[in-house]
Amino acid sequence: MSTAPLRHRRERHTRRSRRDDRNGLLLTAPTFLVILLASVIPLLLVIVFAFSEVRLVDIPRLGTEPIDWTLDNFRRAIENPAFWRALGTTLLYSTLTMIGSVGVGLVLALALRSPFRGRGIVRALLLVPYVLPLIAAVTIWQTMLNPQYGIVNAFGRQVLGWDQAIGFLNTSSTEVFGVPVPLSLLVVVAFEIWTSAPLAFLFITARLQGVSPSIEEAAALDGANRMQILWRIVMPQLKGVILLLCLLRFIWTFQSFSEVYLLTEGAGGTQLMALKVYTELVTRADIGSASAYGLLMSVVLIVLLTVYVLATRRKVDTE
């Protein structure tokens, strides 16, 4: 029996496989090129700059002189108290924003779960802070909190009896009932919650659509009250989306820059890690130091996320 037809079929299959592989590479090449130019190469440059003494004035000479590798950028960053203050402020800011935005979104989603007249309009209005352009939202808050003509200070002096106007965006700490409060930081946190809670509201509302009402009705017939139904039936089904929102919100706020910079420019104890990187790069023109701060920021975030993933996986395994 001749093996020629079988050999020809194998050759055709091989040629077809090679053509499919080539077409697949051609189709994915633009995406790969974008990722390479936008992510991989900048990351490699940041790593190179972090381990070298490079300033903005040295940019024209890059590639013409050998790189002096050093760990001085990391040593100076770790020995600088400002680094630890910025790290602590960033962790506090990220944690408060994460809890606040997810918590407010959860409360709003549960409150608007039951149908009533005008519910669609209310839901649409709740999305306004999220879709509002950032510069417009910042302008609104700066106007309301202005010490001279802001509505908040006017209300405080005329109704609450404040002795003087309060600089909400440049006051590091103030005492409330004898307890020091980081005022400007809390204002920035409140602003971030105001703009990001609608996203959590959308996610949780979408998940609530999949909760079967028959289970709740059966529990109610068995004598369960509203709080028992909420904590024993509804909340367990929302756990997955809530954990996802917490993770995403923490990552996003840990890297937050625009909101804080536009509101306070880092004044009043709001110097976050991202603003510290900006200060090292723009004010001090030190590319190496800014890159080192950025890498340390990434390392901290990776460590925290690793701990979160391991804890979540361990909890799932025990269940």
PETA-V463880 format. One line per field, one symbol per residue. ss: DSSP state (H for helix, E for strand, L for the rest). phi: phi as a letter, one per 40 degrees, with the letter a starting at -180 (. if undefined). burial: b if it has 24 or more other C-alpha atoms within 12 Angstrom, else e. Layout:
ss: ???
phi: ???
burial: ???
This chain:
ss: LLLHHHHHHHHHHHHHHHHHHHHHHHHHHHHHHHHHHHHHHHHHHHHHHHLELLEHHHHHHELLELLLELLHHHHHHHHLHHHHHHHHHHHHHHHHHHHHHHHHHHHHHHHLLLLLLLHHHHHHHHLHHHHLLHHHHHHHHHHHLLLLLLHHHHHHHHLLLLLLLLLLLLLLLEEELLEEELHHHHHHHHHHHHHHHHHHHHHHHHHHLLLLHHHHHHHHHLLLLHHHHHHHHHHHHHHHHHHHHHHHHHHHHHLLLHHHHHHLLLLLLLLLHHHHHHHHHHHLLEHHHHHHHHHHHHHHHHHHHHHHHHHHHHHHHHL
phi: .cccdcccccccccccccccccccccccdcccccccccbccdccccccccbacbbdccdcccgbbccccabcccccccccdccccccccccccccccccccccccccccccccccacgcccccccccdccccddccccccccccccccbcccccccccbcgccacbccbabcaacbfgbcbccccccccccccccbddcccccccccccccccccccccccchcccccccccbccdccdcccccccccccccccccbdcccccbfgcggbccccccccccccccfbccccccccccccccccccccccccccccccccc
burial: eeeeeeeeeeeeeeeeeeeeeeeeeeeeeeeeeeeeeeeeeeeeebbbbbbbbbbeeeeeeeeeeeeeeeeebbeebeeeebbeebbebbbbbbbbbbbbbbbbbbebbbebbeeeeeeeeebeebeebbeeebeebbeebbebbbbeeeebbeeeeeeeeeeebbbbbbbbbeeeeeeeebbbbbbbbbbbbbbbbbbbbbbbbebbeeeeeeebeeeeeeeeeeeebbeebbbeebeebbbebbbbbbbbbbbbbbbbbbbbbbbbbbbbbbbbbbbbbeeeebbbbbbbbbbbbbeebeeeeeeeeeeeeeeeeee
